């Protein structure tokens, strides 16, 4: 075993011990809705693994997975999320709620032009054929879900009901486009002051985009939804490309998860299968930073509080974020929003490796 791999594992064990070890209750744990463009074991899938492992420790209480198109089309993402809840052993506690199949507004002609102009850009669902039936779905490496189905309630209605049932307690981890949340706020604007906070992986402030040249994919995909949510008076924290660009998925971290013979699980095997192809100088870690920050805001070592706005016009400026320290931007956020540009990589990676390699399925504490 490489020294760097061993160091990550030892540091992760020490840090988790220092946090008090496993707990037997989720009663006082932060309550979370994960709003996601889910994938099997990319960044969204990894976040879910970490969240359920933390839930097993009594450190977080995940109330539901709400799904919208983004990385892929809704039907495929729903299928992947259902299997994830079975894989992690939490399908009885964490429901999967289907949501928006398309952005609030979109111009497909413009999208196709942007794809042509940015051949290395990531445009999510628009890069794939849209499934028309279950026959078009691609199974995860360990197969489709066998006993779990979507909850009957749609994502926006689940958000509304859950936020009202737990006023000032719900943090929304926004790790996909914001379509579901924007729809919930349109339907029930009274929930805005009841949301404890929103923690995003999305946007980019001072670095290039990863879709078109100026925009990060989650916020590029549905900029109208982003604009609507930014304009709500809700505490919001953004983890943009500015920080994810500084958190590499290097070979040592990958090997510590995928190739440690003492900590092999179905998760580590699928992680290997799904992520080996993406290793390289441009491989970074994205959505999982949100849960690390939620549990320990000191993980963020450099932050800025600015008014933010987003360009909603179809074309090469779609999704571009503007920031102002001195005054609000017309059409932008109604309050300053914190965005992060540096993270405590050593502490985060130790946590990341440890949670991704814990035993599966998890055993959840009693309600």
C-alpha positions as CSV (number, residue, x, y, z in Angstrom):
1,X,0.0,0.0,0.0
2,X,1.3,3.4,-0.9
3,X,2.3,5.7,2.0
4,X,-0.1,8.3,0.8
5,X,-3.0,5.9,0.7
6,X,-2.2,4.6,4.2
7,X,-1.9,8.2,5.5
8,X,-5.4,9.0,4.2
9,X,-6.9,6.0,5.9
10,X,-5.2,6.6,9.2
11,X,-6.1,10.3,9.1
12,X,-9.7,9.5,8.3
13,X,-10.0,7.1,11.3
14,X,-8.4,9.7,13.6
15,X,-10.7,12.5,12.5
16,X,-13.8,10.4,12.8
17,X,-12.8,9.2,16.3
18,X,-12.3,12.9,17.2
19,X,-15.8,13.6,16.2
20,X,-17.2,11.3,18.8
21,X,-17.5,8.1,16.8
22,X,-20.8,6.5,15.9
23,X,-24.0,7.7,17.4
24,X,-27.2,5.8,18.2
25,X,-29.8,8.5,17.3
26,X,-30.6,10.8,14.4
27,X,-33.0,12.9,16.6
28,X,-30.7,16.0,16.8
29,X,-28.9,15.4,13.5
30,X,-29.3,18.0,10.7
31,X,-32.3,17.2,8.5
32,X,-31.5,17.2,4.8
33,X,-33.2,16.9,1.5
34,X,-30.8,16.0,-1.3
35,X,-32.0,17.5,-4.6
36,X,-30.0,15.8,-7.3
37,X,-29.5,14.8,-10.9
38,X,-28.5,11.4,-9.7
39,X,-26.0,9.0,-11.1
40,X,-24.8,5.6,-9.9
41,X,-21.3,6.4,-8.6
42,X,-20.4,9.7,-10.1
43,X,-20.4,12.8,-7.8
44,X,-24.1,12.5,-6.9
45,X,-23.9,8.8,-6.2
46,X,-20.8,9.3,-4.0
47,X,-22.6,12.0,-2.1
48,X,-25.4,9.5,-1.3
49,X,-22.9,6.9,-0.1
50,X,-21.4,9.5,2.3
51,X,-24.8,10.7,3.4
52,X,-26.0,7.2,4.3
53,X,-22.8,6.3,6.1
54,X,-23.1,9.6,8.1
55,X,-26.8,8.7,8.7
56,X,-25.7,5.4,10.1
57,X,-23.5,7.3,12.6
58,X,-26.4,9.5,13.6
59,X,-24.7,12.6,12.2
60,X,-27.3,13.5,9.5
61,X,-30.9,12.7,8.8
62,X,-31.7,12.4,5.1
63,X,-35.4,12.8,4.6
64,X,-35.6,12.1,0.8
65,X,-33.9,12.2,-2.6
66,X,-35.6,14.5,-5.1
67,X,-34.6,14.0,-8.7
68,X,-34.5,16.2,-11.7
69,X,-32.9,15.9,-15.1
70,X,-29.4,17.3,-15.3
71,X,-26.4,14.9,-15.6
72,X,-28.9,12.6,-17.4
73,X,-32.6,12.4,-18.1
74,X,-35.0,12.0,-15.3
75,X,-36.1,8.4,-16.0
76,X,-32.5,7.1,-15.9
77,X,-31.6,9.1,-12.8
78,X,-34.7,7.8,-11.0
79,X,-33.7,4.2,-11.8
80,X,-30.1,4.8,-10.6
81,X,-31.4,6.4,-7.3
82,X,-33.8,3.6,-6.6
83,X,-30.9,1.1,-6.9
84,X,-28.7,3.2,-4.7
85,X,-31.2,3.1,-1.8
86,X,-31.3,-0.7,-2.1
87,X,-27.6,-1.0,-2.3
88,X,-27.1,1.1,0.8
89,X,-29.9,-0.6,2.7
90,X,-31.9,2.5,3.3
91,X,-34.9,2.2,0.9
92,X,-37.4,1.9,3.8
93,X,-36.2,5.2,5.2
94,X,-35.2,7.4,2.3
95,X,-37.7,7.8,-0.5
96,X,-37.0,8.7,-4.1
97,X,-39.2,11.4,-5.5
98,X,-39.4,12.1,-9.2
99,X,-39.4,15.7,-10.3
100,X,-38.7,17.8,-13.3
101,X,-37.9,16.2,-16.6
102,X,-36.9,19.5,-18.3
103,X,-35.6,22.9,-17.2
104,X,-38.2,25.7,-16.5
105,X,-37.2,27.3,-19.8
106,X,-34.8,26.2,-22.6
107,X,-34.0,26.8,-26.2
108,X,-32.9,23.5,-27.7
109,X,-31.5,25.2,-30.9
110,X,-29.2,27.3,-28.7
111,X,-28.2,24.3,-26.6
112,X,-27.2,22.4,-29.8
113,X,-25.2,25.4,-31.0
114,X,-23.4,25.6,-27.7
115,X,-22.6,22.0,-27.8
116,X,-21.1,22.4,-31.3
117,X,-19.1,25.5,-30.1
118,X,-17.8,23.7,-27.0
119,X,-17.0,20.1,-28.0
120,X,-15.3,19.4,-24.7
121,X,-18.1,20.9,-22.6
122,X,-20.3,18.8,-20.3
123,X,-24.0,19.4,-21.2
124,X,-25.5,16.5,-19.2
125,X,-28.8,15.0,-20.4
126,X,-28.6,16.9,-23.7
127,X,-25.7,14.7,-24.7
128,X,-27.7,11.5,-24.5
129,X,-30.9,10.0,-26.1
130,X,-33.9,10.5,-23.9
131,X,-35.3,7.2,-22.6
132,X,-38.8,6.6,-23.8
133,X,-39.5,3.5,-21.6
134,X,-37.8,1.3,-19.1
135,X,-36.4,-0.7,-22.0
136,X,-34.1,2.2,-22.8
137,X,-32.6,2.3,-19.3
138,X,-29.0,1.3,-18.5
139,X,-28.6,-0.9,-15.5
140,X,-26.0,-0.1,-12.8
141,X,-23.1,-2.7,-12.6
142,X,-25.0,-4.5,-9.8
143,X,-28.4,-4.5,-11.6
144,X,-31.7,-2.6,-11.4
145,X,-33.6,-2.1,-8.2
146,X,-35.7,-5.2,-7.4
147,X,-38.1,-4.1,-4.7
148,X,-38.1,-0.3,-4.5
149,X,-40.3,2.0,-6.5
150,X,-40.7,5.8,-6.7
151,X,-42.8,7.4,-4.0
152,X,-46.2,8.6,-5.3
153,X,-45.6,12.3,-4.3
154,X,-43.7,14.4,-6.8
155,X,-40.5,16.1,-5.8
156,X,-41.8,19.7,-5.4
157,X,-44.8,18.6,-3.3
158,X,-42.5,16.4,-1.1
159,X,-40.3,19.5,-0.6
160,X,-43.2,21.7,0.4
161,X,-44.7,19.2,2.8
162,X,-41.4,18.3,4.4
163,X,-40.3,21.9,4.9
164,X,-43.7,22.8,6.4
165,X,-43.5,19.8,8.7
166,X,-40.0,20.8,9.9
167,X,-39.9,24.6,9.8
168,X,-36.4,26.1,10.1
169,X,-34.8,22.7,10.3
170,X,-34.3,21.6,6.6
171,X,-31.1,22.1,4.7
172,X,-31.4,21.4,1.0
173,X,-28.2,20.0,-0.6
174,X,-28.6,21.3,-4.2
175,X,-26.3,19.2,-6.2
176,X,-28.1,19.3,-9.6
177,X,-30.1,21.9,-11.4
178,X,-32.6,23.9,-9.3
179,X,-35.7,23.1,-11.2
180,X,-37.5,21.1,-8.4
181,X,-36.8,23.7,-5.7
182,X,-37.9,26.6,-8.0
183,X,-41.2,24.7,-8.8
184,X,-41.8,24.2,-5.0
185,X,-41.2,27.9,-4.3
186,X,-43.5,28.9,-7.2
187,X,-46.3,26.7,-5.9
188,X,-45.8,27.5,-2.2
189,X,-43.7,30.7,-1.7
190,X,-44.5,30.6,2.0
191,X,-41.9,27.9,2.4
192,X,-39.0,30.3,1.7
193,X,-38.6,31.6,5.2
194,X,-39.0,28.1,6.6
195,X,-35.9,26.7,4.8
196,X,-32.9,26.6,7.2
197,X,-30.4,26.9,4.3
198,X,-29.4,25.8,0.9
199,X,-25.9,24.4,0.2
200,X,-25.1,24.2,-3.6
201,X,-22.6,22.6,-5.7
202,X,-23.0,24.8,-8.7
203,X,-21.9,27.9,-10.5
204,X,-18.5,29.5,-11.1
205,X,-17.3,32.9,-10.2
206,X,-13.7,33.6,-11.2
207,X,-12.8,30.4,-13.2
208,X,-13.9,29.1,-16.6
209,X,-17.1,27.0,-17.1
210,X,-17.3,23.3,-17.8
211,X,-20.3,23.5,-20.1
212,X,-20.0,26.5,-22.4
213,X,-16.9,28.6,-21.7
214,X,-18.5,30.7,-18.9
215,X,-20.9,28.4,-17.1
216,X,-20.9,25.4,-14.7
217,X,-23.3,22.6,-15.8
218,X,-25.7,22.5,-12.8
219,X,-26.4,26.2,-13.1
220,X,-26.1,26.3,-16.9
221,X,-28.8,23.6,-17.2
222,X,-31.6,25.7,-15.7
223,X,-30.5,29.3,-15.2
224,X,-34.0,30.5,-14.8
225,X,-34.5,28.3,-11.8
226,X,-31.2,29.5,-10.3
227,X,-32.3,33.1,-10.8
228,X,-35.6,32.5,-9.0
229,X,-34.0,30.8,-6.0
230,X,-31.2,33.3,-5.7
231,X,-33.9,36.0,-5.4
232,X,-35.5,34.4,-2.4
233,X,-34.4,35.5,1.1
234,X,-33.0,32.2,2.2
235,X,-29.5,31.6,3.7
236,X,-27.4,30.2,0.8
237,X,-23.9,28.9,0.4
238,X,-22.3,28.1,-3.0
239,X,-19.5,25.6,-3.6
240,X,-18.6,26.6,-7.2
241,X,-16.0,25.3,-9.6
242,X,-13.7,27.9,-8.0
243,X,-13.2,25.4,-5.2
244,X,-13.8,22.1,-6.9
245,X,-11.1,22.9,-9.4
246,X,-8.7,22.9,-6.4
247,X,-9.8,19.4,-5.0
248,X,-8.3,16.8,-7.3
249,X,-9.2,13.2,-7.6
250,X,-5.7,11.9,-7.8
251,X,-4.4,8.4,-8.2
252,X,-3.7,8.0,-4.5
253,X,-7.2,9.0,-3.4
254,X,-8.7,6.8,-6.1
255,X,-6.6,3.8,-5.1
256,X,-7.5,4.3,-1.4
257,X,-11.1,3.8,-2.3
258,X,-11.0,1.4,-5.2
259,X,-8.0,-0.8,-4.5
260,X,-7.6,-1.2,-0.7
261,X,-8.1,-5.0,-0.3
262,X,-9.0,-4.6,3.4
263,X,-12.0,-2.4,2.6
264,X,-13.6,-3.8,-0.5
265,X,-17.4,-3.4,-0.9
266,X,-19.9,-3.3,-3.7
267,X,-19.5,0.5,-3.5
268,X,-15.7,0.5,-3.9
269,X,-16.1,-2.0,-6.8
270,X,-18.6,0.2,-8.7
271,X,-16.5,3.3,-7.8
272,X,-13.6,1.7,-9.6
273,X,-15.8,0.7,-12.6
274,X,-17.5,4.1,-12.9
275,X,-14.5,6.4,-12.3
276,X,-11.3,4.9,-13.5
277,X,-11.9,6.3,-17.0
278,X,-12.0,9.9,-15.7
279,X,-8.6,9.9,-13.9
280,X,-6.2,12.5,-15.1
281,X,-5.0,16.0,-14.6
282,X,-8.6,17.4,-14.9
283,X,-10.2,14.9,-12.5
284,X,-11.8,16.7,-9.6
285,X,-14.2,16.1,-6.8
286,X,-17.5,17.9,-6.8
287,X,-20.9,17.3,-5.0
288,X,-19.4,15.5,-2.0
289,X,-18.0,18.8,-0.7
290,X,-21.5,19.9,0.1
291,X,-22.0,17.4,2.9
292,X,-18.6,17.9,4.3
293,X,-19.2,21.7,4.5
294,X,-22.7,21.1,6.0
295,X,-21.3,19.1,8.9
296,X,-18.2,21.2,9.4
297,X,-18.2,24.7,7.9
298,X,-14.5,25.1,8.9
299,X,-13.7,22.8,5.9
300,X,-14.0,26.0,3.9
301,X,-10.8,27.9,4.4
302,X,-11.5,30.8,2.0
303,X,-14.9,32.4,1.5
304,X,-16.4,35.5,0.0
305,X,-19.8,37.1,0.6
306,X,-21.2,38.8,-2.5
307,X,-24.4,39.5,-4.3
308,X,-24.8,37.1,-7.1
309,X,-26.7,37.1,-10.4
310,X,-26.9,34.7,-13.3
311,X,-27.4,35.2,-17.1
312,X,-30.5,33.4,-18.3
313,X,-30.3,34.4,-22.0
314,X,-29.8,31.4,-24.3
315,X,-26.4,31.4,-26.0
316,X,-22.7,31.6,-25.1
317,X,-23.4,33.6,-22.0
318,X,-26.0,31.3,-20.6
319,X,-25.3,30.4,-17.0
320,X,-22.6,33.0,-16.5
321,X,-22.5,34.2,-12.8
322,X,-21.8,37.8,-11.9
323,X,-20.7,38.8,-8.4
324,X,-20.7,42.2,-6.6
325,X,-19.2,43.0,-3.2
326,X,-20.5,46.6,-3.1
327,X,-24.1,46.6,-4.2
328,X,-26.9,44.2,-5.3
329,X,-27.1,43.3,-9.0
330,X,-30.3,44.0,-10.9
331,X,-32.2,40.7,-11.1
332,X,-29.8,39.0,-8.8
333,X,-29.8,37.8,-5.2
334,X,-31.6,39.8,-2.5
335,X,-28.9,39.2,0.0
336,X,-25.2,38.5,0.0
337,X,-24.4,34.8,-0.6
338,X,-21.3,33.1,0.6
339,X,-19.2,31.3,-2.0
340,X,-16.2,29.1,-1.2
341,X,-12.9,29.2,-3.1
342,X,-10.6,27.0,-1.0
343,X,-11.2,23.9,1.1
344,X,-9.2,22.0,3.7
345,X,-8.3,19.2,1.2
346,X,-6.5,17.0,3.7
347,X,-9.3,16.8,6.1
348,X,-11.9,16.4,3.4
349,X,-10.1,13.7,1.5
350,X,-9.6,11.7,4.7
351,X,-13.3,11.9,5.4
352,X,-14.2,11.1,1.8
353,X,-12.0,8.0,1.7
354,X,-13.2,6.7,5.0
355,X,-16.9,7.1,4.2
356,X,-16.6,5.7,0.7
357,X,-15.0,2.5,2.1
358,X,-17.1,1.7,5.1
359,X,-19.2,-1.5,5.2
360,X,-22.3,-1.8,3.0
361,X,-25.2,-1.9,3.5
362,X,-25.4,0.5,6.4
363,X,-27.3,-0.1,9.6
364,X,-29.4,2.9,10.5
365,X,-30.2,4.0,14.1
366,X,-33.8,3.7,15.1
367,X,-36.1,6.7,14.5
